[in-house]
Amino acid sequence: RRSALGEWLDAADPGALRLHHAARTALASLTAWVTIHFVLLGLAKRPMPSVGLFAVTVCFIDALVIVDARRAERRTTLLLSLAMFALALILASLLRPASWLYPAVLLVLIFGSYVFRRRGLRAGELVLLLTMGLYFAQGSRVTWANLAWFALATVIGVASLWLWQFVLLPYDPRQSLRASLQAFYRRAASLADAVVVGLEDPAKATSNNDLGRSLKQVKLSRRVIESQFPGVLAPGGWTEAEIGQMKMALYATEQGLVQMVEGASKQEHL
């Protein structure tokens, strides 16, 4: 059963990249909630559910929106998110008396997140953080009276994500790329073995549908690998030439497997 579960996870998530990201996000959100809960009990002497939930929301939104490939860029964007959420809290406090102005500002920010994304990934991320921060801050009923508590919740939410993403379960683009390459290797080797077994003994041949599914998994692994390349680009990592060579090798391997699967389906000896 463990083997079957591992194969299923490998098929759905090559290199377990999404699993690791989900683990960081879940643990960081839990840490944020526990921390703000005890801080509120110690300072305010009473629970504040909306404040505690906002800390978890900040942590979750940052993990969801900030997807910079390079480690240093992700750290910078995470720090800048503090300013975006602080601005969102101030806007929510200012716009509360004028209820008609809030939807207009929110609508402008929604379109602005698409416009600023053209100027770069970080610009789009920061505007989107401001948009979502304003939406949840307004829903949490932020006012000038409780603004300080929500600001504290923002700091705790960002700090929790920082702790799990860069200290306890650090995000490492090189390690992620290595895991993705290993997943591609395992899938390519398994597919080639299945074709060879079928050619040597037709009675043990894998069905064409199963070969097609295995080929789709190889292609998925290749797409995941290529999404990891920006994170390992020089300085201090791979060069453009090395990445180009790897892309060509992956493409050639994939095309070779396509030809093997097509040949096997036609009962041809390759």
C-alpha positions in Angstrom: 0.0 0.0 0.0 2.9 2.4 0.7 4.3 1.6 -2.7 0.9 2.2 -4.4 0.5 5.5 -2.5 4.0 6.6 -3.5 3.3 5.8 -7.1 0.1 7.8 -7.0 1.8 10.8 -5.4 4.6 10.6 -7.9 2.1 10.5 -10.8 0.1 13.5 -9.4 3.0 15.6 -8.2 6.4 14.9 -9.8 9.1 15.5 -7.3 6.5 16.1 -4.5 6.9 19.9 -5.0 3.2 20.7 -4.4 3.2 18.3 -1.4 6.1 20.2 0.2 4.5 23.6 -0.5 1.2 22.4 1.0 3.0 21.1 4.1 4.8 24.5 4.6 1.6 26.4 4.2 -0.4 24.2 6.5 2.2 24.2 9.2 2.8 27.9 8.9 -0.9 28.6 9.1 -1.2 26.5 12.2 1.8 28.2 13.8 0.3 31.6 13.1 -3.1 30.7 14.7 -1.5 29.2 17.8 0.9 32.1 18.2 -1.8 34.9 17.8 -4.1 32.9 20.1 -1.7 32.9 23.0 -0.5 36.4 22.3 -4.1 37.7 22.5 -4.8 35.8 25.7 -1.6 37.3 27.2 -2.1 40.9 26.0 -5.8 41.4 25.5 -6.9 38.9 28.1 -9.6 37.7 25.8 -9.8 35.8 22.4 -10.4 37.8 19.2 -11.5 35.3 16.6 -11.4 37.7 13.7 -7.9 38.8 14.5 -6.7 35.2 14.9 -8.3 34.3 11.6 -6.7 37.3 9.9 -3.2 36.1 10.9 -4.0 32.7 9.3 -5.4 34.5 6.2 -2.3 36.6 5.8 -0.1 33.5 6.0 -2.2 31.5 3.5 -2.5 34.4 1.0 1.2 35.0 1.0 1.9 31.3 0.4 -0.6 31.2 -2.4 0.3 34.4 -4.2 4.1 34.7 -3.8 5.6 32.2 -6.3 8.9 33.8 -7.1 11.2 31.1 -8.4 14.4 32.4 -6.8 14.8 32.1 -3.1 16.2 35.6 -2.6 13.4 37.1 -4.7 10.8 35.2 -2.7 12.2 36.5 0.6 12.1 40.1 -0.7 8.5 39.8 -1.9 7.5 38.2 1.4 8.9 41.2 3.3 7.2 43.7 1.0 3.9 41.9 1.7 4.0 43.5 5.2 3.7 46.9 3.6 0.9 45.7 1.3 -1.2 44.3 4.2 -0.5 47.4 6.3 -1.8 49.6 3.5 -4.8 47.3 3.1 -5.6 47.7 6.8 -5.4 51.5 6.6 -7.6 51.5 3.5 -10.2 49.3 5.1 -10.3 51.7 8.1 -10.6 54.7 5.9 -13.2 53.3 3.6 -15.5 51.8 6.3 -17.6 55.0 6.8 -18.0 55.4 3.0 -19.5 52.0 2.1 -20.1 53.0 -1.5 -16.4 53.8 -2.1 -15.1 50.4 -1.0 -16.5 48.4 -3.9 -15.0 51.0 -6.4 -11.6 50.8 -4.9 -11.7 47.0 -4.7 -12.7 46.9 -8.4 -9.8 49.2 -9.4 -7.4 47.0 -7.5 -8.7 43.9 -9.1 -8.0 45.2 -12.6 -4.8 46.8 -11.4 -3.5 43.4 -10.4 -3.7 42.3 -14.1 -2.2 45.5 -15.4 0.8 45.5 -13.0 1.5 41.9 -13.8 2.7 43.0 -17.2 5.4 45.0 -15.5 6.8 41.9 -13.7 5.9 39.1 -11.5 6.6 40.9 -8.2 4.5 44.0 -9.2 1.5 41.8 -10.0 2.0 39.8 -6.8 2.1 42.9 -4.6 -1.0 44.5 -6.1 -2.8 41.2 -5.8 -1.8 41.0 -2.1 -3.1 44.5 -1.6 -6.4 43.6 -3.2 -6.9 40.4 -1.2 -5.7 42.1 1.9 -8.3 44.8 1.5 -11.1 42.3 0.9 -10.4 40.2 4.0 -9.6 43.3 6.1 -13.0 44.8 5.3 -14.7 41.4 6.0 -12.9 41.2 9.3 -14.4 44.6 10.3 -11.1 46.5 10.8 -11.5 49.9 12.5 -9.1 52.5 13.9 -9.8 51.1 17.3 -8.6 47.5 16.6 -6.1 48.4 13.8 -3.1 47.6 16.0 -4.3 44.1 16.8 -4.7 43.3 13.1 -1.3 44.8 12.4 0.2 42.4 15.0 -1.7 39.6 13.3 -0.1 40.5 10.0 3.4 40.4 11.4 2.7 37.0 13.0 1.3 35.6 9.8 4.3 36.7 7.7 6.8 35.6 10.4 5.2 32.1 10.6 5.4 31.6 6.8 9.0 32.9 6.8 9.9 30.4 9.6 8.6 27.4 7.7 9.6 28.5 4.2 13.1 29.5 4.9 14.2 27.9 8.2 12.4 24.7 9.2 11.4 23.3 5.8 13.4 25.6 3.5 12.4 26.3 0.0 15.4 25.3 -2.2 15.0 25.6 -6.0 18.0 23.4 -6.6 16.7 20.6 -4.5 13.3 20.9 -6.1 14.8 20.7 -9.5 16.8 17.6 -8.5 13.6 15.9 -7.3 11.8 16.8 -10.5 14.6 15.4 -12.6 14.6 12.2 -10.6 10.9 11.8 -11.1 11.3 12.3 -14.8 14.1 9.7 -14.8 11.9 7.1 -13.0 9.0 7.6 -15.3 11.1 7.5 -18.5 12.9 4.3 -17.3 9.6 2.6 -16.3 8.1 3.4 -19.6 11.1 2.1 -21.6 11.1 -1.1 -19.5 7.4 -1.7 -20.2 8.0 -1.3 -23.9 11.0 -3.7 -23.8 9.1 -6.3 -21.8 6.2 -6.2 -24.3 8.5 -6.6 -27.3 10.3 -9.6 -25.7 7.2 -11.3 -24.4 3.9 -10.2 -26.1 1.9 -12.1 -23.4 3.3 -9.6 -20.8 2.8 -6.5 -23.0 1.4 -3.4 -21.3 -1.8 -2.1 -22.9 -1.7 0.8 -25.2 -3.8 2.9 -22.8 -1.4 2.2 -19.9 1.5 3.2 -22.1 -0.3 6.4 -23.1 -0.9 7.3 -19.5 2.8 6.7 -18.7 3.8 8.9 -21.6 1.5 11.7 -20.3 3.2 11.4 -16.9 6.6 11.8 -18.6 5.4 14.9 -20.3 4.0 16.3 -17.0 7.4 15.7 -15.4 9.1 17.7 -18.2 6.7 20.6 -17.7 7.3 20.7 -14.0 11.1 20.6 -14.6 11.0 23.5 -17.0 9.0 25.5 -14.4 11.9 25.1 -12.0 14.6 26.5 -14.3 14.2 30.2 -13.4 14.9 29.4 -9.7 18.3 27.9 -10.4 19.5 30.4 -13.0 22.9 32.1 -12.4 24.4 33.9 -10.4 25.4 31.0 -8.2 23.4 28.4 -10.2 23.0 27.1 -13.7 23.9 29.1 -16.8 21.6 29.8 -19.7 23.7 27.3 -21.8 23.3 24.5 -19.3 19.6 25.1 -19.0 19.3 25.1 -22.8 21.2 21.8 -23.0 18.9 20.2 -20.4 15.8 21.4 -22.2 17.1 19.8 -25.4 17.9 16.6 -23.6 14.5 16.4 -22.0 12.8 17.1 -25.3 14.8 14.5 -27.2 14.1 11.9 -24.5 10.4 12.6 -24.6 10.3 12.4 -28.4 12.2 9.1 -28.3 9.7 7.7 -25.8 6.8 8.8 -28.1 8.3 6.9 -31.0 8.8 3.8 -28.7 5.2 3.9 -27.6 3.9 4.3 -31.2 6.1 1.5 -32.4 5.0 -0.8 -29.6 1.3 -0.1 -30.4 1.9 -1.2 -34.0 3.7 -4.3 -32.8 6.9 -3.2 -34.4 10.4 -4.2 -33.1 12.3 -1.0 -32.5 
